[in-house]
Amino acid sequence: MVGTPDLRRAAVFAVQTLAVALGYYAAGRLGLMRQLVVEGAVFTPIWPPTGVAVACLLLLGIRAWPGIALGALLVIMSLTSLRPVVIGNLIGNTAAPVCAYLMLRKVGFRNDLIRLRDGLALVFLGALTATLLSSTIGVGLLVLTDKLAAHSFWPVWLAWWVGDAMGVLLVTPVLLVLYTITRPLRLSRWKEAVGLALIACALVPLATHSRVSLLFLVYPMLIWAALRFQLAGSMLCALFTSVMATIAATDNVGPFERLSRVEVMIKLQAFNGTMALTALLLSAVITEQHHTRRSVERACQELVEVLEHLTAGEAPPGRPAKDTRDTKGGNGPKGTNGSENPNGSENPNGSENPNGSENMKNTNG
């Protein structure tokens, strides 16, 4: 019986580790379906496993790192054999999400992303800063092992870094929002959500595959999604748009046709980055304003209830009734007629009064 809680905790830890590893591996396989080549190096425009790893750490805590390391090992082993370079990449892919988690917790990051500061922290700390570690280690090892020419370091490093950052910007918010959703939408909101989904399914393929540059058409859709559905709507639309743009870029169709590989990489990453930043920060601002308005409304309602009770001569709700006996002289413990009153047993007319019986004897003597 003594070891039962320990066994249960060990079993839960093993299940969580395996689930994180499988999620990381599945995200890695999805990311590898679409690749670009820059300076002879193959990279993915969006690397979802980094976003999955950061989300798992934020939801489960630092104990999720073994699952991340195991998942990264599975992804790497599905591509190549075990070599020293693989160990370095494994360390970089594990350390970057852990650093992102530690920095976000240091600044008080909240998983619900209801504040603008949370969105800014995820962008600048989780996506842009922490991923410098994995891209620098990965590309640096390629140069040190002569797998990559030294003059190609910066283009490949930039592509690697942006791919990891896009994984955090697009995947992490979606997973956090899906985890925190508790109440279903009303019927009227469902109709609007279905309408938004239908428009997105028609507009996004047109904008990303048309030879005429129509990528700007997705921004009104993102604004609509952010205004009406906050983070959940805007980030799902942004993720879908980014996936469709990546498919068009890797197929060299639509606005990415007749562009060089470097130009395709720059145009795609610039579009994905600006779109993800717009969706994330705009929805964070709107969500924060909604929460502020609801807080003000609740405070006003409580103030109205207090004023109503005070006007009726009652105690405000949640507060005990005030004892009025201390305001009346005859009932208070120290009132004018109380036991300690100067007019009581110790007053000038009492037995110890100097004007008592001894003074009467002096006047009649």
C-alpha positions in Angstrom: 0.0 0.0 0.0 2.9 2.4 0.7 4.2 2.1 -2.8 0.8 2.5 -4.6 1.0 6.3 -4.9 4.6 6.1 -6.2 3.6 3.5 -8.7 0.7 5.6 -9.8 2.8 8.7 -10.2 5.4 6.7 -12.2 2.7 5.3 -14.5 1.2 8.8 -15.1 4.7 10.2 -15.9 5.4 7.3 -18.3 2.0 7.9 -20.1 2.6 11.6 -20.3 6.1 11.1 -21.6 4.9 8.7 -24.3 2.0 11.0 -25.3 4.4 14.0 -25.6 6.8 11.9 -27.7 4.1 10.6 -30.0 2.7 14.1 -30.4 6.1 15.5 -31.2 6.8 12.7 -33.7 3.4 13.1 -35.4 4.0 16.9 -35.7 7.4 16.3 -37.1 6.1 13.9 -39.8 3.5 16.5 -40.8 6.1 19.2 -41.0 8.4 17.1 -43.2 5.7 16.7 -45.8 6.5 20.1 -47.2 10.2 21.2 -47.6 12.2 23.9 -49.3 15.9 23.9 -50.3 18.2 26.8 -49.6 21.9 26.7 -50.4 21.7 22.9 -50.7 20.1 22.5 -47.3 16.6 21.1 -46.9 14.4 22.8 -44.3 10.7 23.1 -43.4 9.0 26.5 -43.6 6.9 25.6 -40.6 8.3 23.2 -38.0 5.3 22.2 -35.9 7.2 20.1 -33.3 8.7 23.2 -31.7 5.2 24.6 -31.1 4.0 21.3 -29.8 6.9 21.1 -27.4 6.4 24.6 -26.0 2.7 23.9 -25.5 3.3 20.6 -23.7 5.8 22.3 -21.4 3.3 25.1 -20.6 0.5 22.7 -19.9 2.4 19.9 -18.1 5.4 21.6 -16.7 9.1 21.0 -16.9 8.6 17.2 -16.5 7.5 17.1 -20.2 11.1 17.5 -21.4 11.9 13.8 -21.6 9.0 13.3 -23.9 10.3 16.1 -26.1 13.7 14.6 -26.2 12.3 11.2 -27.1 10.1 12.6 -29.8 13.0 14.6 -31.3 15.1 11.4 -31.3 12.3 9.5 -33.1 12.1 12.2 -35.8 15.8 12.4 -36.3 16.2 8.6 -36.4 13.5 8.4 -39.1 15.7 10.6 -41.3 19.3 9.5 -40.6 21.4 7.2 -38.5 22.7 8.0 -35.0 25.8 10.2 -35.3 27.4 12.9 -33.2 25.6 15.5 -35.3 22.3 13.8 -34.4 23.1 14.2 -30.6 23.8 17.9 -31.1 20.5 18.4 -33.0 18.7 16.5 -30.3 20.2 18.7 -27.6 19.3 21.9 -29.5 15.7 20.7 -30.3 15.1 19.9 -26.7 16.9 22.9 -25.1 15.0 25.5 -27.2 11.5 24.7 -26.0 12.8 24.3 -22.4 14.4 27.8 -22.6 11.1 29.2 -24.0 9.2 27.7 -21.2 11.6 29.0 -18.5 11.6 32.5 -20.0 7.8 32.6 -20.3 7.2 31.5 -16.7 9.8 34.0 -15.5 7.7 36.9 -16.9 4.4 35.5 -15.6 3.0 34.1 -18.8 -0.6 32.9 -18.6 -1.8 30.0 -20.8 -5.1 31.6 -21.6 -3.5 34.4 -23.5 -6.0 37.0 -22.3 -3.5 39.8 -22.0 -1.5 41.6 -24.6 1.7 41.1 -22.6 1.2 37.3 -22.9 1.0 37.6 -26.7 4.1 39.8 -26.8 6.0 37.4 -24.5 5.1 34.4 -26.7 6.3 36.2 -29.8 9.5 37.7 -28.6 10.6 35.2 -26.0 9.0 31.9 -27.0 9.2 32.3 -30.7 12.0 34.7 -31.7 14.5 34.3 -28.8 14.4 30.7 -27.7 14.5 29.3 -31.2 17.9 31.0 -31.8 19.3 28.1 -29.8 18.1 25.3 -31.9 18.9 27.0 -35.2 22.4 28.0 -34.1 23.3 24.6 -32.8 21.8 22.8 -35.8 23.4 24.9 -38.6 26.6 25.3 -36.7 27.1 21.5 -36.5 26.4 21.2 -40.2 29.2 23.7 -40.9 31.6 22.1 -38.4 31.1 18.7 -39.9 31.6 20.0 -43.5 28.0 19.2 -44.4 27.4 22.9 -45.2 29.7 25.5 -46.7 30.7 28.3 -44.3 29.3 31.0 -46.7 25.9 29.3 -46.6 25.6 29.6 -42.8 23.4 32.7 -42.6 20.8 31.8 -45.3 20.3 28.4 -43.9 20.4 29.6 -40.3 17.7 32.2 -41.1 15.5 29.6 -42.8 15.9 27.2 -39.9 15.2 29.9 -37.3 12.1 31.2 -39.0 10.7 27.7 -39.4 11.1 27.0 -35.7 9.6 30.4 -34.8 6.6 29.8 -37.1 6.0 26.6 -35.3 5.7 28.4 -32.0 3.7 31.3 -33.4 1.1 29.2 -35.2 0.9 25.9 -33.3 1.4 26.8 -29.6 -1.5 29.3 -29.4 -3.9 26.9 -31.1 -3.1 24.1 -28.7 -3.3 26.4 -25.6 -6.7 27.7 -26.8 -8.1 24.3 -27.5 -7.0 23.1 -24.1 -8.7 26.0 -22.3 -12.0 25.9 -24.2 -14.7 24.9 -21.7 -18.1 26.1 -22.8 -19.7 25.5 -26.2 -20.8 28.3 -28.6 -24.4 29.4 -28.7 -26.4 28.5 -31.8 -26.1 31.9 -33.3 -22.3 31.8 -32.9 -22.2 28.4 -34.5 -23.9 29.8 -37.6 -21.4 32.6 -37.8 -18.5 30.2 -37.2 -19.7 27.9 -40.0 -20.0 31.0 -42.3 -16.4 32.0 -41.4 -15.2 28.5 -42.1 -16.9 28.4 -45.5 -15.5 31.8 -46.5 -12.0 30.7 -45.3 -12.2 27.5 -47.3 -13.1 29.4 -50.5 -10.9 32.5 -50.0 -7.6 31.1 -48.7 -7.0 28.6 -51.6 -7.9 31.4 -54.1 -5.5 33.9 -52.4 -2.6 31.4 -52.1 -2.9 29.7 -55.5 -3.9 32.6 -57.8 -1.3 33.9 -60.2 -2.4 37.4 -59.3 -1.0 38.4 -55.9 -4.1 38.2 -53.7 -2.5 37.3 -50.4 -3.7 40.5 -48.8 -7.3 39.2 -49.0 -6.7 37.0 -46.0 -6.3 40.0 -43.6 -10.0 41.1 -43.5 -10.8 37.5 -42.7 -8.3 37.4 -39.8 -9.7 40.7 -38.5 -13.2 39.3 -38.6 -12.2 36.1 -36.8 -10.3 38.1 -34.1 -13.2 40.4 -33.5 -15.8 37.7 -33.2 -14.0 34.7 -31.9 -10.8 36.1 -30.4 -7.7 33.9 -30.3 -9.5 30.6 -31.3 -10.9 32.0 -34.5 -7.9 34.1 -35.6 -5.2 31.5 -34.9 -7.1 28.7 -36.6 -7.6 30.8 -39.7 -3.9 31.8 -39.5 -2.8 28.2 -39.3 -5.0 27.1 -42.2 -3.8 30.1 -44.3 -0.1 29.3 -43.5 -0.5 25.7 -44.4 -2.1 26.6 -47.8 0.6 29.2 -48.5 3.3 26.7 -47.7 1.8 24.1 -50.1 1.7 26.8 -52.8 5.3 27.8 -52.1 6.7 24.3 -52.2 4.7 23.6 -55.5 5.9 27.0 -57.0 2.4 28.0 -57.9 0.3 31.1 -57.5 2.2 34.2 -56.1 5.4 32.0 -55.7 5.6 31.1 -59.4 8.8 32.0 -61.3 10.6 32.9 -58.1 14.0 31.6 -57.1 14.3 29.3 -54.1 15.6 32.1 -51.9 12.9 34.5 -53.1 10.3 31.8 -52.3 11.6 31.3 -48.8 11.7 35.1 -48.1 8.3 35.8 -49.5 6.7 32.8 -47.7 8.3 33.4 -44.3 7.5 37.1 -44.5 3.9 36.4 -45.2 3.6 33.7 -42.5 5.3 35.9 -40.0 3.3 39.0 -40.5 0.0 37.0 -40.6 0.8 35.1 -37.4 1.8 38.3 -35.6 -1.3 40.1 -36.8 -3.6 37.3 -35.7 -2.0 36.7 -32.3 -1.5 40.3 -31.2 -4.8 41.6 -32.5 -6.8 38.8 -30.8 -4.8 39.3 -27.6 -5.7 43.0 -27.6 -9.4 42.3 -28.2 -9.5 39.6 -25.6 -7.9 41.8 -23.0 -10.4 44.6 -23.8 -13.3 42.2 -23.4 -12.1 41.0 -20.0 -11.5 44.6 -18.9 -15.1 45.5 -19.9 -16.6 42.5 -18.1 -14.6 43.4 -15.0 -15.9 47.0 -15.1 -19.5 45.7 -15.6 -19.2 43.4 -12.6 -17.8 46.2 -10.5 -20.7 48.5 -11.5 -23.3 45.8 -10.8 -21.8 45.3 -7.3 -21.8 49.0 -6.7 -25.5 49.3 -7.7 -26.4 46.4 -5.3 -24.6 48.1 -2.4 -26.3 51.4 -3.1 -29.7 49.7 -3.2 -29.1 48.0 0.2 -27.8 51.2 1.7 -30.8 53.2 0.5 -33.2 50.6 2.0 -31.4 50.8 5.3 -30.0 47.2 5.0 -26.5 46.0 5.3 -24.7 45.4 1.9 -24.6 41.8 0.8 -21.7 39.9 2.1 -21.2 42.2 5.1 -22.6 41.6 8.7 -25.2 43.9 10.1 -23.8 46.7 12.2 -24.6 46.6 15.9 -26.5 49.8 16.6 -26.5 49.4 20.3 -23.2 51.3 20.7 -24.9 54.4 19.2 -27.7 54.5 21.8 -26.9 55.7 25.3 -29.3 53.5 27.2 -28.1 50.2 25.7 -24.4 50.6 25.1 -21.9 49.0 27.4 -20.3 52.3 28.1 -23.3 54.5 27.4 -24.6 57.3 29.6 -26.8 54.9 31.6 -24.4 51.9 31.7 -22.6 50.2 34.6 -19.6 52.3 34.1 -21.5 55.5 33.6 -20.4 58.4 35.9 -24.0 58.7 37.0 -24.0 55.1 38.3 -22.7 53.5 41.5 -19.6 55.6 41.5 -21.3 58.9 40.7 -21.4 61.9 43.1 -24.7 60.7 44.7 -23.3 57.3 45.6 -22.1 55.8 48.8 -18.6 56.9 48.3 -19.5 60.5 47.5 -17.7 63.1 49.6 -21.0 64.9 49.9 -22.7 61.9 51.6 -23.5 61.2 55.3 -20.3 62.6 56.8 -20.9 66.0 55.5 -24.5 66.0 56.9 -23.1 65.3 60.4 -20.8 68.2 60.1 -23.6 70.6 59.3 -25.9 69.4 62.1 -23.3 69.0 64.8 
